[in-house]
Amino acid sequence: MNGIASQLPARPMEKPPQVTATTPATKRSFWSRYSTLINFWLDVALLILFLVQAWIFAVLRLVFPRGAGPEWKLWNITALEWSETLCNVFCVFAFAILLHVMFHWSWICGVISTRFLRRKPGQDDGTLTLLGVCLIVGLLHLFMGGILLAMVGLVGPK
């Protein structure tokens, strides 16, 4: 048997099968199959939400007079109700932005690591995770510090 095996031509190492668009859907995860479509529709939703916010802001700033009370209405909606709608649309927009950042998080950490920290691409020893956590904690502290400053600086009627 050893004689036959030694007479066979040597074959190069076979590569593992690559996941392509023609790979059966059962072998790929939901995210890997639909990530481009999910990102596309999320970006479309972000654009629509941004335009709705811009339009409501323009209506509040340009259409309603300054200090408009409940007697001023556009399509039977007061300026206060328009501003509450703007706040609600902004909350949905902020959630969509968080989803967008979450879907691109590994890319963001990779860019920070290679461009700013001058590390080699693909080199991950847990530093990207630590970097990401520090970035989130820093941004939350910055945001909450701004709210705290606003609360301290608030002056009411005398």
Residue frames as qw, qx, qy, qz and C-alpha x, y, z in Angstrom:
[[0.000, 0.885, 0.466, 0.000, 0.00, 0.00, 0.00],
 [0.317, -0.760, 0.101, 0.558, 2.88, 2.38, 0.69],
 [0.419, -0.065, 0.590, 0.687, 4.14, 1.86, -2.83],
 [0.168, 0.659, 0.631, 0.374, 0.86, 3.02, -4.40],
 [0.196, -0.921, -0.265, 0.206, 0.58, 6.11, -2.18],
 [0.410, -0.582, 0.278, 0.645, 4.09, 7.18, -3.04],
 [0.368, 0.163, 0.649, 0.646, 3.33, 6.95, -6.77],
 [0.097, 0.833, 0.541, 0.062, 0.32, 9.33, -6.58],
 [0.317, 0.502, -0.002, 0.805, 1.07, 12.93, -7.55],
 [0.234, -0.326, -0.525, 0.750, 1.16, 15.36, -4.65],
 [0.013, -0.761, -0.520, -0.387, -1.94, 17.55, -4.41],
 [0.104, 0.367, -0.260, 0.887, -1.76, 21.08, -3.12],
 [0.002, -0.275, -0.733, 0.623, -3.54, 21.89, 0.14],
 [0.054, -0.600, -0.658, -0.451, -7.24, 22.41, -0.45],
 [0.061, -0.181, 0.230, -0.954, -8.67, 25.72, 0.69],
 [0.183, 0.397, 0.786, -0.437, -11.85, 25.75, 2.76],
 [0.198, 0.603, 0.644, 0.427, -14.95, 26.59, 0.73],
 [0.074, -0.019, -0.085, 0.993, -15.55, 30.32, 0.36],
 [0.206, 0.623, 0.661, -0.364, -18.94, 31.82, 1.15],
 [0.072, -0.020, 0.434, 0.898, -20.25, 33.41, -2.02],
 [0.499, 0.147, 0.052, -0.853, -23.54, 34.62, -3.38],
 [0.701, 0.116, -0.564, -0.422, -24.12, 31.15, -4.86],
 [0.128, 0.118, -0.904, 0.390, -23.48, 29.32, -1.56],
 [0.387, -0.509, -0.727, -0.251, -26.70, 27.73, -0.30],
 [0.268, -0.666, 0.065, -0.693, -28.55, 29.99, 2.13],
 [0.848, -0.477, -0.204, -0.108, -28.64, 27.28, 4.80],
 [0.803, -0.022, -0.225, 0.552, -24.87, 27.50, 5.33],
 [0.240, 0.339, -0.120, 0.902, -24.79, 31.25, 5.96],
 [0.107, -0.438, -0.636, 0.626, -26.19, 33.25, 8.85],
 [0.169, 0.845, 0.507, -0.016, -29.05, 35.70, 8.50],
 [0.154, -0.877, 0.086, 0.447, -26.72, 38.66, 8.96],
 [0.351, -0.350, 0.624, 0.604, -24.21, 37.49, 6.35],
 [0.330, 0.430, 0.762, 0.355, -27.01, 36.95, 3.83],
 [0.055, 0.841, 0.483, 0.238, -28.81, 40.24, 4.35],
 [0.450, -0.533, -0.154, 0.699, -26.29, 42.68, 5.85],
 [0.195, 0.040, 0.348, 0.916, -26.12, 44.84, 2.72],
 [0.214, -0.562, -0.601, -0.527, -29.92, 45.08, 2.46],
 [0.473, -0.698, -0.467, 0.266, -30.29, 45.80, 6.17],
 [0.392, -0.376, 0.005, 0.839, -27.68, 48.57, 5.98],
 [0.073, 0.255, 0.488, 0.831, -29.30, 50.00, 2.84],
 [0.319, -0.665, -0.574, -0.356, -32.79, 50.17, 4.36],
 [0.503, -0.631, -0.335, 0.487, -31.44, 51.51, 7.64],
 [0.306, -0.172, 0.168, 0.921, -29.67, 54.29, 5.73],
 [0.106, -0.450, -0.560, -0.687, -32.90, 55.03, 3.80],
 [0.446, -0.717, -0.536, 0.021, -34.78, 55.22, 7.11],
 [0.472, -0.465, -0.145, 0.735, -32.10, 57.55, 8.54],
 [0.154, 0.112, 0.352, 0.917, -32.41, 59.83, 5.52],
 [0.273, -0.594, -0.590, -0.473, -36.21, 59.95, 5.81],
 [0.517, -0.677, -0.434, 0.292, -36.07, 60.61, 9.55],
 [0.401, -0.268, 0.022, 0.876, -33.51, 63.38, 9.02],
 [0.004, 0.289, 0.450, 0.845, -35.67, 65.03, 6.35],
 [0.396, -0.683, -0.581, -0.199, -38.78, 64.82, 8.57],
 [0.512, -0.578, -0.286, 0.567, -36.84, 66.44, 11.42],
 [0.282, -0.071, 0.208, 0.934, -35.51, 69.17, 9.14],
 [0.141, -0.484, -0.553, -0.663, -39.01, 69.87, 7.82],
 [0.472, -0.722, -0.504, 0.047, -40.58, 70.05, 11.32],
 [0.491, -0.428, -0.117, 0.750, -37.74, 72.26, 12.51],
 [0.149, 0.142, 0.346, 0.915, -38.22, 74.59, 9.52],
 [0.292, -0.637, -0.580, -0.415, -41.97, 74.75, 10.22],
 [0.528, -0.684, -0.389, 0.319, -41.37, 75.62, 13.87],
 [0.452, -0.368, 0.046, 0.811, -38.70, 78.20, 13.07],
 [0.108, -0.005, 0.415, 0.903, -40.03, 79.79, 9.89],
 [0.238, -0.470, -0.673, -0.520, -43.82, 79.32, 9.89],
 [0.462, -0.720, -0.507, 0.105, -44.89, 79.80, 13.49],
 [0.037, 0.847, -0.161, 0.506, -44.30, 83.23, 15.01],
 [0.352, 0.240, -0.690, 0.585, -41.92, 83.42, 17.95],
 [0.156, 0.007, 0.653, -0.741, -43.73, 82.55, 21.18],
 [0.513, -0.137, -0.515, -0.673, -46.78, 81.14, 19.37],
 [0.423, -0.136, 0.668, -0.597, -49.40, 80.01, 21.86],
 [0.373, 0.184, 0.908, -0.054, -52.12, 77.40, 21.61],
 [0.478, 0.679, 0.291, -0.475, -54.23, 79.64, 19.35],
 [0.310, 0.659, -0.539, -0.424, -51.70, 79.29, 16.51],
 [0.775, -0.007, 0.629, -0.058, -52.20, 76.02, 14.65],
 [0.300, 0.462, -0.648, -0.526, -50.95, 74.42, 11.46],
 [0.568, -0.019, -0.753, -0.331, -53.29, 71.65, 10.26],
 [0.708, -0.569, -0.159, -0.387, -54.97, 71.76, 13.68],
 [0.841, -0.197, -0.283, 0.417, -51.65, 71.09, 15.46],
 [0.228, -0.972, 0.052, 0.025, -50.13, 73.66, 17.83],
 [0.352, 0.754, -0.508, 0.221, -46.47, 74.66, 17.92],
 [0.456, -0.504, 0.664, -0.311, -46.02, 72.77, 21.19],
 [0.902, 0.112, 0.384, -0.162, -47.41, 69.59, 19.61],
 [0.707, 0.669, -0.212, 0.088, -45.09, 70.07, 16.61],
 [0.046, 0.721, -0.630, 0.285, -42.09, 70.40, 18.96],
 [0.695, -0.266, 0.609, -0.274, -43.16, 67.24, 20.83],
 [0.906, 0.397, 0.135, -0.063, -43.41, 65.44, 17.48],
 [0.427, 0.773, -0.433, 0.180, -39.91, 66.69, 16.63],
 [0.339, -0.569, 0.688, -0.296, -38.62, 65.25, 19.91],
 [0.860, 0.021, 0.466, -0.209, -40.28, 61.89, 19.20],
 [0.796, 0.598, -0.082, 0.041, -38.87, 61.74, 15.66],
 [0.139, 0.777, -0.569, 0.231, -35.45, 62.62, 17.06],
 [0.616, -0.387, 0.639, -0.250, -35.64, 59.73, 19.56],
 [0.913, 0.287, 0.286, -0.048, -36.39, 57.28, 16.73],
 [0.536, 0.787, -0.267, 0.149, -33.57, 58.87, 14.68],
 [0.191, -0.713, 0.631, -0.241, -31.13, 58.51, 17.61],
 [0.809, -0.136, 0.551, -0.152, -32.06, 54.83, 18.01],
 [0.840, 0.532, 0.099, 0.045, -31.51, 54.27, 14.28],
 [0.252, 0.833, -0.451, 0.196, -28.11, 56.01, 14.51],
 [0.510, -0.516, 0.657, -0.205, -27.17, 53.69, 17.39],
 [0.900, 0.184, 0.390, -0.054, -28.15, 50.68, 15.24],
 [0.626, 0.760, -0.144, 0.105, -26.09, 52.08, 12.36],
 [0.033, -0.770, 0.596, -0.225, -23.03, 52.52, 14.59],
 [0.734, -0.276, 0.591, -0.188, -23.56, 49.05, 16.09],
 [0.894, 0.393, 0.214, -0.001, -23.61, 47.44, 12.63],
 [0.575, 0.723, -0.222, 0.312, -20.35, 49.22, 11.72],
 [0.559, -0.801, 0.211, -0.046, -18.65, 48.91, 15.13],
 [0.855, -0.182, 0.302, 0.380, -15.88, 46.52, 14.08],
 [0.552, 0.602, 0.184, 0.546, -15.05, 48.79, 11.14],
 [0.154, -0.937, 0.049, -0.309, -14.96, 51.86, 13.41],
 [0.707, -0.635, 0.292, 0.106, -12.64, 50.14, 15.90],
 [0.837, 0.144, 0.295, 0.438, -10.50, 48.84, 13.05],
 [0.357, 0.789, 0.083, 0.493, -10.07, 52.32, 11.58],
 [0.373, -0.890, 0.183, -0.187, -9.18, 53.79, 14.97],
 [0.843, -0.382, 0.313, 0.212, -6.71, 50.97, 15.58],
 [0.763, 0.236, 0.306, 0.518, -4.96, 51.15, 12.18],
 [0.300, 0.769, 0.159, 0.542, -5.14, 54.86, 11.42],
 [0.257, -0.875, 0.134, -0.387, -4.70, 56.45, 14.84],
 [0.736, -0.576, 0.355, -0.019, -2.92, 53.78, 16.90],
 [0.341, 0.689, -0.607, -0.202, -0.79, 52.67, 13.92],
 [0.637, -0.196, 0.737, -0.109, -1.42, 48.96, 14.50],
 [0.036, 0.164, -0.840, -0.516, -1.22, 46.38, 11.73],
 [0.680, 0.000, -0.184, -0.710, -4.56, 45.44, 10.11],
 [0.834, -0.050, -0.516, -0.191, -6.05, 42.24, 11.47],
 [0.378, 0.163, -0.708, 0.574, -4.03, 42.37, 14.67],
 [0.559, -0.547, -0.094, -0.616, -6.54, 41.86, 17.48],
 [0.433, 0.059, -0.794, 0.423, -5.49, 40.84, 20.96],
 [0.300, -0.654, -0.656, 0.228, -8.57, 42.19, 22.69],
 [0.237, -0.239, -0.066, 0.939, -7.41, 45.77, 22.29],
 [0.158, -0.271, -0.488, -0.815, -10.25, 46.60, 19.88],
 [0.463, -0.589, -0.655, -0.101, -12.82, 45.47, 22.44],
 [0.451, -0.502, -0.340, 0.654, -11.14, 47.53, 25.16],
 [0.140, -0.032, 0.219, 0.965, -10.90, 50.49, 22.79],
 [0.266, -0.439, -0.613, -0.601, -14.59, 50.21, 21.94],
 [0.488, -0.630, -0.577, 0.175, -15.66, 50.02, 25.58],
 [0.376, -0.380, -0.152, 0.831, -13.48, 53.04, 26.46],
 [0.013, 0.157, 0.394, 0.905, -14.93, 54.99, 23.53],
 [0.378, -0.571, -0.629, -0.367, -18.52, 54.25, 24.60],
 [0.511, -0.595, -0.450, 0.427, -17.81, 55.09, 28.25],
 [0.303, -0.198, 0.036, 0.931, -16.08, 58.33, 27.24],
 [0.126, -0.315, -0.484, -0.807, -18.97, 59.39, 24.99],
 [0.462, -0.627, -0.616, -0.116, -21.54, 58.60, 27.70],
 [0.472, -0.497, -0.311, 0.659, -19.56, 60.63, 30.24],
 [0.153, -0.001, 0.225, 0.962, -19.33, 63.54, 27.83],
 [0.280, -0.462, -0.591, -0.598, -23.08, 63.39, 27.14],
 [0.531, -0.643, -0.542, 0.102, -24.07, 63.07, 30.80],
 [0.432, -0.313, -0.170, 0.829, -21.61, 65.80, 31.80],
 [0.007, -0.212, -0.333, -0.919, -23.30, 68.16, 29.34],
 [0.447, -0.585, -0.572, -0.363, -26.72, 67.35, 30.83],
 [0.576, -0.519, -0.429, 0.464, -25.36, 67.88, 34.34],
 [0.274, -0.098, 0.020, 0.956, -23.93, 71.27, 33.35],
 [0.212, -0.399, -0.456, -0.767, -27.30, 72.25, 31.87],
 [0.549, -0.603, -0.577, -0.048, -29.09, 71.20, 35.06],
 [0.514, -0.419, -0.280, 0.694, -26.68, 73.18, 37.25],
 [0.187, -0.042, 0.171, 0.966, -26.83, 76.24, 35.00],
 [0.122, -0.591, -0.683, -0.411, -30.64, 76.36, 34.76],
 [0.022, -0.090, -0.353, 0.931, -32.09, 79.60, 36.10],
 [0.023, -0.595, -0.798, -0.099, -35.81, 79.85, 36.84],
 [0.066, -0.744, -0.227, -0.625, -38.09, 82.86, 37.22],
 [0.259, 0.083, -0.561, 0.782, -37.51, 85.04, 40.29]]
